[in-house]
Amino acid sequence: MEKGGAKEIPELVWVADLETDLRETLIDRGRVRDLPHGTWLWVEGDEETGLVGVLEGALEIHASTPGDQQVLISLMPPGSMFGQSKIFGGGPRLITAVSACPTKIFVVTDSVLKEIAAKHPELWPRLTGLLYDQLRTMLRALTASILHSPRTRLIGSLLVFSGMGRYPVPLSQEKFAEMLGASRIAVNGWLKELEASGAISRGYGEIHIADPPRLEAIASETLNRPWDAQDTKLPHRHDQ
């Protein structure tokens, strides 16, 4: 393990919630990796599976369309713990993960998970719970794509990152447009409105959350009801 990030691993809520012995074993056996911007962590179809947690930075998640075009579908912020395991009878990787900026991750491979589970069988229900949370998050995202406009989903994505405190959102307006299925012109207009309101500020290829309460108020106005963190909440992240 690259020891520089070991102290940050317990900040992953899924890891923090594990039994003490299991948590310490997982931290000891996993690896911390530093990824430069644009590094491909894995590619859809890769045979090697396992878990990854985002300690710093963010990972872009891409999936392929029926025509084999890669599309950005999500951005995993710090605190996210996710992955896929063939231990439960699955197949190769379903998604492609790329670092959206300099990113620090915690990785536990399938082979390591099997070895740990041999001594700590309580790992199995914990892994099942993590997979369940991923399915729940996917269903919420699908529901939001049907119920909410791209502008509302843009604000929701920004709110997820505002909960992470010190981190900017490492997405350009072009990337946001791809993820939301909207035009760059439309996304640029929405971001300009949010910037004029004082809720955000924009830098090169990233967005800073300047006023989270203001951003939340705009979301509530858009939905005609109080903003609920469950609208976009990712499992296994600390709520600030």
Number of C-alpha atoms within 10 A of each C-alpha: 14 11 10 11 17 16 9 16 22 17 18 20 18 23 21 14 13 16 13 11 9 19 17 14 13 21 19 12 15 20 18 23 18 18 20 14 15 15 16 15 14 16 18 15 13 13 12 16 22 18 18 20 28 27 25 21 23 30 31 23 20 21 18 15 9 7 6 8 9 15 16 20 18 19 24 21 27 26 28 25 25 20 20 23 21 14 14 10 6 11 15 15 20 18 19 21 24 21 25 25 21 16 22 23 26 24 23 19 18 17 13 15 21 15 11 18 14 12 11 15 12 14 20 17 10 16 19 12 13 20 16 12 16 19 12 14 18 14 12 17 18 11 12 17 15 10 11 14 14 22 18 20 20 19 19 23 19 21 23 21 24 24 19 17 14 10 18 23 26 24 20 18 21 15 18 23 20 17 21 20 15 15 14 16 11 14 23 16 13 18 20 15 13 19 17 11 14 15 20 22 18 18 12 8 15 16 21 20 25 16 14 19 13 16 23 21 15 19 22 15 12 16 13 9 10 13 19 12 14 10 17 19 19 22 18 22 20 16 14 7
